[in-house]
Each structure stands twice: as structure tokens, then as C-alpha cells.
Amino acid sequence: MTKTLNSPGGDQLLSRRRLMLIGAVLATAGVAVSWLYSLRAPRPDTAAKSRPKRRTAAKLAPEDLLKPGPLPDLSIGLADAPVTIVEYASMTCPACANFHSKVLPVLKEKYIDKGQVRLVFREFPLYDRAMLASMTARCAGPEKALPLISALFSKQDDWAQAKSLDELRGKLFPLGQQVGLTRQAFNACIPASSEKLSSQQQKLLGDLIAHRERGAAFGVKQTPTFFVNGQLLANATIEEFDKAIEPLIKR
């Protein structure tokens, strides 16, 4: 069996000391520090269902879904489309990768390209690899983030198995290069040391954690989770999307 960062002999991608340092910094901003201690590597067969322990977040109403959060939304489709799908995903989630490779292209052809649906992508990182992959996508900027997210999902089986921070950086940067991410921008966003974060890295990490906590306040418990015009979608198959979308665009 392939060793993960939690398995015997596996190296911790983010050291406990570094997590304590990050936690001390973020505590002053009211971020759920305990969540950081559970950023660990998922087993491939449980990534979609596993989730770290977190504090209980105050519930938010479905109508608040489209209000601005701690990070700008990443979206495709017309802003005034009659249907908005909000997706919460973790970059290490195999089911999320499956959606982006198999379901999203169909949704895009059937609805998004016709101006009927807008898809909003939001990060819900479950593990440290997912967090660093999300940070990489945000480093690329709003116009390049979604193409990079697609590339990251397509190569998930490769980079998500990295066993050290150096190895992960070495796998993430070439994917970022494909969309024009420079080495300078990458280094500014992604820590090279397991012990020290810059103020820019601390802010991005804190924003992503707050982004995840906000998703939890909407009832997100696993990835992927989808909302169609504010209504939770039970299953992310194209058939279920059709059932949810068709009545909304025929009104």
C-alpha cells in the first residue's frame, strides 16, 4: 500500500512546528486554528468522504450563497444566467476530479455555453496538499485560476501523492507554468520552508481557511457539494443536474 503522510514512515508535508506557528498567527484573526492540525493526506478511496474536525460554524441561509466571501469567486458562464451552480471542492478529492473531467464538460456544452447556467467554484480544502494546490491556483490570478484548477484535477493522481513539500512544489509549479504562472509569483505564494511563511502566504492561507469555514456554515460536510439556485443537490451526476436545471430554465 502506498504510504501517505499519516502512515508509518510517511513524512509530514507540513511540520507540526510550522502548523503551530501558523496557528499562532491566524488565531489573532479568529480563524479556527484547530482545523490546521487535521490537514493531512487523504487515502485515495476516502478523500471524498473524509473531513477534518472543525468548530461548529454559525449557519448561513441559502440566499446568502451568492454574497461575497473572503475570496473572490471563480466562475464560468454569464453573470445573469437564470441558474447558478455553486460547487465546493477539495483539490485532493477524486470525486471532484471526476466531476471536472466527465460531468462539467457536458454541463458546459448543454447549459453554460448557452447562457443558461453559471458555475461558481469555491475551495473547501480537506488536507495540506489540497490547501497548497488551492494556493497555487489563487497565485495564478482570477483569469488563470480555473484553467489551472482543471489541470490540477487532471494530474491529481501525480501531485497528490507527493511525500514532501519540496516534491509537491516540484509537481505544482510545472502545472502552473502551463497557464502562465511565473516562478516569482509561485514562490511568493507557496512556502519553500516547512517552518516559515511570509505575510502574503499567511494571508492567503487564512483567507482559504475562512473560505472553507463559510462553506461549512452553508452545511458543506464533504466534497464535492453542489447547490443549484441555493438548493443542495444530492448527487452530482449529469442526470441529477438535468433534473435540477431543466425546470428552472423553462420558467
C-alpha positions in Angstrom: 0.0 0.0 0.0 1.3 3.5 -0.8 2.3 5.4 2.2 0.5 8.6 3.0 1.8 11.4 5.2 0.0 9.8 8.1 1.1 6.2 7.5 4.1 4.7 9.3 7.3 6.0 7.7 5.5 8.8 5.8 6.9 12.3 6.1 4.7 15.1 7.3 4.3 17.6 4.5 3.7 20.4 6.9 5.6 20.0 10.2 3.8 20.2 13.5 6.0 23.1 14.5 5.1 25.0 11.4 1.4 24.3 12.0 1.8 25.7 15.5 3.4 28.8 14.1 0.6 29.3 11.5 -2.0 28.7 14.2 -0.5 31.4 16.4 -0.6 33.9 13.6 -4.1 33.1 12.5 -5.5 32.9 16.0 -5.5 36.6 16.2 -7.8 36.8 13.2 -10.3 34.5 14.8 -9.6 31.6 12.4 -10.3 28.1 13.5 -6.7 27.1 14.5 -7.7 23.5 15.4 -8.6 22.8 11.8 -5.0 23.2 10.8 -3.9 20.3 12.9 -6.0 18.0 10.7 -4.6 19.0 7.4 -3.3 15.6 6.4 -3.0 13.4 3.3 -6.2 11.5 2.3 -6.3 7.9 1.3 -7.4 7.8 -2.4 -10.5 5.8 -1.6 -11.7 8.0 1.3 -10.8 11.5 0.2 -14.3 12.5 -0.9 -15.9 11.5 2.4 -13.2 12.3 4.9 -13.1 15.7 6.5 -11.1 17.3 9.3 -12.6 18.1 12.6 -13.6 21.8 12.9 -15.5 24.1 15.1 -19.3 24.4 14.6 -19.9 27.3 12.3 -22.8 29.6 12.5 -25.4 28.6 9.9 -26.0 30.8 6.9 -29.1 30.9 4.8 -29.1 29.6 1.2 -29.9 33.1 -0.1 -26.5 34.2 1.3 -24.7 31.7 -1.0 -24.0 34.3 -3.7 -22.9 37.1 -1.4 -19.2 37.9 -1.4 -17.0 35.8 0.8 -13.4 36.1 2.0 -12.1 35.4 -1.6 -13.4 36.5 -5.0 -15.5 33.8 -6.6 -14.1 31.8 -9.6 -16.8 31.3 -12.1 -17.7 30.4 -15.7 -20.8 31.4 -17.5 -22.9 34.6 -17.8 -23.3 36.5 -14.6 -27.1 36.9 -15.3 -27.7 33.3 -16.1 -31.0 32.0 -14.7 -29.3 29.1 -12.9 -26.3 29.3 -10.7 -24.5 26.2 -9.5 -22.1 26.7 -6.5 -19.5 24.0 -6.2 -17.4 23.4 -3.1 -14.5 21.2 -3.8 -11.2 20.0 -2.5 -8.3 19.6 -4.9 -7.3 16.2 -3.5 -10.9 14.8 -3.8 -11.1 12.1 -6.5 -14.9 12.6 -6.9 -14.2 16.3 -7.6 -11.6 15.4 -10.2 -14.2 13.1 -11.8 -16.8 15.8 -11.9 -14.4 18.2 -13.6 -13.2 15.7 -16.2 -16.5 14.0 -17.0 -19.6 15.9 -15.9 -18.5 19.6 -16.2 -17.8 19.3 -20.0 -21.3 18.1 -20.5 -22.8 20.8 -18.3 -20.7 23.4 -20.2 -22.0 22.2 -23.6 -25.6 21.8 -22.6 -26.1 24.8 -20.4 -23.2 27.1 -19.6 -22.2 27.8 -23.2 -25.9 28.7 -24.0 -26.0 31.3 -21.2 -28.4 29.2 -19.1 -26.1 28.2 -16.2 -23.2 29.9 -14.3 -20.9 27.7 -12.3 -19.2 29.2 -9.2 -16.2 27.2 -7.9 -15.2 27.6 -4.2 -12.4 25.9 -2.4 -13.1 23.5 0.5 -9.6 22.1 1.1 -9.5 19.0 3.3 -5.8 18.4 3.5 -2.5 20.2 3.3 -1.9 19.1 -0.3 -5.3 20.4 -1.2 -4.6 23.7 0.6 -1.3 24.2 -1.2 -2.8 23.3 -4.6 -5.6 25.9 -4.0 -3.0 28.4 -3.0 -1.2 27.7 -6.3 -4.4 28.3 -8.3 -5.1 31.6 -6.5 -1.5 32.6 -7.2 -2.3 32.4 -10.9 -4.9 35.2 -10.7 -8.6 35.1 -11.4 -8.5 34.6 -15.2 -6.0 31.7 -15.0 -7.2 30.1 -11.8 -9.9 27.9 -13.3 -7.8 26.6 -16.2 -5.1 25.7 -13.6 -7.7 24.0 -11.4 -8.7 21.9 -14.4 -5.0 21.0 -15.0 -4.5 20.1 -11.3 -7.6 17.9 -11.3 -6.4 16.1 -14.5 -3.0 15.4 -12.8 -4.3 14.7 -9.3 -3.0 11.2 -9.2 0.5 12.5 -9.6 1.0 15.6 -7.5 -1.4 14.5 -4.7 0.9 11.6 -3.9 3.9 13.9 -3.1 5.6 13.0 0.2 7.4 16.2 1.0 6.9 19.9 0.5 9.8 20.0 -2.0 8.3 17.2 -4.1 4.9 18.9 -4.1 6.3 22.2 -5.1 8.2 20.5 -7.9 5.0 19.0 -9.2 2.7 22.0 -8.7 4.9 24.6 -10.4 5.0 23.0 -13.9 1.2 22.8 -13.9 1.1 26.5 -13.0 3.6 27.3 -15.8 1.1 25.9 -18.3 -1.3 28.8 -17.6 1.5 31.4 -17.4 2.3 31.3 -13.6 5.8 32.7 -13.1 8.4 31.2 -10.7 8.4 34.6 -8.9 4.6 34.5 -8.3 4.7 30.9 -7.3 7.5 31.4 -4.8 5.7 34.4 -3.4 2.5 32.3 -2.7 3.8 28.9 -1.9 6.2 28.4 1.1 9.5 26.8 0.4 10.2 26.1 4.0 8.3 24.0 6.4 8.9 26.5 9.2 8.3 30.0 7.8 5.5 31.8 6.0 5.6 35.3 4.6 2.8 37.7 5.4 1.4 37.2 1.9 1.3 33.4 2.4 -0.2 33.8 5.9 -3.0 36.0 4.4 -3.8 33.6 1.6 -3.8 30.6 3.9 -6.1 32.5 6.3 -8.5 33.5 3.5 -8.8 29.9 2.3 -9.5 28.6 5.8 -12.1 31.3 6.2 -13.5 30.4 2.8 -13.8 26.8 4.0 -15.4 27.8 7.3 -18.0 29.8 5.3 -18.8 26.7 3.2 -19.3 24.7 6.4 -21.8 27.4 7.5 -23.9 26.5 4.5 -23.9 22.9 5.5 -21.0 21.6 3.4 -19.6 18.5 5.0 -17.9 16.7 2.2 -16.6 17.3 -1.3 -17.9 17.8 -3.9 -21.0 19.6 -2.7 -23.3 21.4 -5.1 -26.0 24.0 -4.7 -28.4 24.7 -7.6 -30.0 28.1 -7.1 -29.4 27.6 -3.4 -30.8 24.1 -3.2 -28.5 21.3 -2.2 -28.0 18.7 -5.0 -27.9 15.2 -3.6 -25.9 13.5 -6.4 -23.6 15.1 -8.9 -24.5 13.0 -12.0 -25.4 14.7 -15.2 -28.9 13.2 -14.8 -29.4 14.8 -11.4 -28.1 18.2 -12.8 -30.6 17.9 -15.6 -33.5 17.3 -13.2 -32.5 20.3 -11.1 -31.7 22.7 -14.0 -34.5 22.0 -16.6 -37.4 23.2 -14.5 -35.5 26.4 -13.7 -34.8 27.3 -17.3 -38.3 26.5 -18.6 -40.0 29.0 -16.3 
